[in-house]
Amino acid sequence: MAGKVNPVVPEVVCQVAAQVIGNDAAVAFAGSSGSFELNVMVPVMARNVLQSVRLLSGAASDLSSKCLHGLVANKEAMADVVGRSSMMATGLMKPSATSGRRAATAALVRCSRRSRRLAPPCQVGA
């Protein structure tokens, strides 16, 4: 398909996370199965810990170089999304505002799809 984005690297990072979680479970089990201060599971523990370190190191390096390097935030779009957030509608109000007034202001912002700073004063449920 033309224009299709194939997110291989993020998928690999998820696979690495699953493997590391499995390694952690194996290390926890091996650590709990020692007896008489002699743990015959130490080689299993060492192998899984070292494998996890290698996997995480490689995944972090690949994610950084192939996905994150050169990434630039769109500050205008981020400011617009934050400005239209219902969270901002209630966060910018006076602490003495009632929950009903906060809900009404959030509804007004949500319905008008405008920034709280640009929305008219709370006209809903005054």
ZILINUR-V296296 format. One record per pair of residues at least 24 apart in sequence whose C-alpha atoms are under 7 Angstrom apart, sorted by the first residue. I is the first residue (numbers start at 1). J is the second residue. If there is no record, write none. Layout:
i=I j=J
i=I j=J
This chain:
i=9 j=63
i=13 j=59
i=16 j=55
i=16 j=56
i=20 j=52
i=23 j=48
i=23 j=52
i=83 j=115
i=83 j=116
i=84 j=109
i=84 j=113
i=84 j=114
i=84 j=115
i=84 j=116
i=86 j=110
i=88 j=116
i=89 j=116
i=101 j=125
